[in-house]
Amino acid sequence: MSCEFCGGETATKKVKRQHWLQGKLYIVEDVEAEVCKECGERYFHATTLDAIDHYLSSEHVVKANLNVEVVSLG
């Protein structure tokens, strides 16, 4: 696959993804993505994103809880 931003080649990797669902933020580890070797842009298949939604919508194991600050620059 070619990167839409820089034209570089992508490779399949496991990455962390910040994922919002029903107003909650999740950090999901070991998500398969196509990652550009040049600029690092990440691409996720729709089936992967649907699988994340399904997993988070059902009973799931929580590895850790984080305290996150929300700030505004404006």
C-alpha positions as CSV (number, residue, x, y, z in Angstrom):
1,M,0.0,0.0,0.0
2,S,1.2,3.5,-0.7
3,C,0.9,6.4,1.8
4,E,-1.7,9.0,0.8
5,F,0.4,11.7,2.4
6,C,4.0,11.1,1.3
7,G,3.8,8.2,-1.2
8,G,6.0,6.0,0.9
9,E,5.5,2.2,1.2
10,T,3.5,0.8,4.2
11,A,4.2,-2.3,6.3
12,T,1.8,-4.2,8.6
13,K,2.6,-3.6,12.3
14,K,1.0,-3.8,15.7
15,V,0.4,-0.4,17.2
16,K,-1.4,1.4,20.1
17,R,-4.6,3.2,19.1
18,Q,-6.5,5.9,20.9
19,H,-10.1,5.0,20.3
20,W,-13.3,6.9,21.3
21,L,-16.5,4.9,21.8
22,Q,-19.7,6.3,23.3
23,G,-17.9,9.3,24.8
24,K,-15.1,7.3,26.4
25,L,-11.5,7.2,25.4
26,Y,-9.7,3.9,25.3
27,I,-6.1,3.0,24.6
28,V,-6.0,-0.3,22.7
29,E,-2.8,-2.2,22.3
30,D,-1.7,-4.6,19.6
31,V,-3.9,-3.3,16.9
32,E,-2.9,-4.2,13.4
33,A,-2.3,-1.3,11.1
34,E,-0.5,-0.4,7.9
35,V,2.2,2.1,8.9
36,C,4.1,4.2,6.4
37,K,7.9,3.5,6.5
38,E,8.6,7.1,5.6
39,C,6.3,9.4,7.6
40,G,4.7,7.0,10.1
41,E,1.1,7.7,9.0
42,R,-1.2,4.8,10.1
43,Y,-4.0,3.2,8.3
44,F,-6.6,0.9,9.9
45,H,-8.9,-1.5,8.0
46,A,-12.6,-0.9,8.7
47,T,-13.0,-4.5,9.9
48,T,-10.3,-3.9,12.5
49,L,-12.1,-0.7,13.8
50,D,-15.4,-2.6,13.9
51,A,-13.7,-5.4,15.9
52,I,-12.5,-2.9,18.4
53,D,-16.0,-1.4,18.8
54,H,-17.4,-4.8,19.3
55,Y,-14.7,-5.8,21.8
56,L,-15.1,-2.6,23.8
57,S,-19.0,-2.8,23.8
58,S,-18.9,-6.2,25.5
59,E,-17.3,-7.5,28.7
60,H,-13.5,-7.0,28.3
61,V,-10.3,-7.2,30.3
62,V,-8.9,-3.8,31.5
63,K,-5.1,-3.8,31.7
64,A,-4.8,-0.4,33.4
65,N,-6.7,2.8,34.2
66,L,-5.0,6.2,33.4
67,N,-5.8,9.7,34.6
68,V,-5.8,12.0,31.6
69,E,-6.0,15.8,31.7
70,V,-8.1,17.7,29.2
71,V,-7.0,21.3,28.4
72,S,-7.9,24.0,26.0
73,L,-5.5,26.4,24.2
74,G,-8.4,28.7,23.2
